[in-house]
């Protein structure tokens, strides 16, 4: 009686065929072809990373913005703390985004841990 | 299970100090290291200590409820956006520091160079610090309370049936 009732509640349980071992098998490539693909991936990655490593970071021409923040933030924002001046004044949209991200995160956690009645 | 007498007394002593320290970090965000995020996280640490010392049910009954913390968090974000929008309305652009050197609230002119620091400077930066601080405090406290609400706790009757129990010993006095 119990078995019949269980079958009625889940009628499709027995009809799914089990997976054969051959269905999940991946295609096999010969070893030289494998090595060629791997070396091609490495070479292309190195070529793509070449400009990233060849460019210098912190060149004097590129640091004009931080020097402006250091020398002008106290006069422009009135804040003695340069970090706070940048975070809340020069980069205010970044802080707005962080606050929104925190808000949405808390919404998600509250939804995940809600009590279901 | 109820935390013992030593834990509860230490929590009662430490939690107000942690709150005051977090509020100090928030209000001095434009003068010293720290700010709204850091101070809000410190205040949420005090809430965590309170949750460890007194369990979730007692915190809900005696301390502060989750829906009030949701209100605090939303008020923080709304205050942040409204302060930034006031720059668009009263001055030129969104996020314009419209309170700086205006002579009003937080509007004292700042002395350039090395100085001791005046707390009534920096325009709307302290207001934004306060907004972010109460938002982070509310948000992290909601996360803590939501996770504590899922724990299986003893009921009031089970607590009162325990022989070695702080609530019991306090009632017997």
Interface residues (C-beta under 8 A of the other chain):
Chain A: X74 X75 X76 X77 X78 X79 X80 X81 X83 X84 X85 X87 X88 X89 X92 X93 X95 X96 X98 X99 X100 X102 X103 X105 X106 X109 X110 X112 X113 X114 X115
Chain B: X29 X30 X31 X32 X33 X35 X37 X70 X73 X74 X76 X77 X80 X81 X84 X95 X97 X100 X101 X108 X109 X110 X112 X113 X115 X117 X121 X122 X123 X125 X128 X129 X132 X135 X136 X138 X139 X140 X142 X143 X146 X147 X149 X150
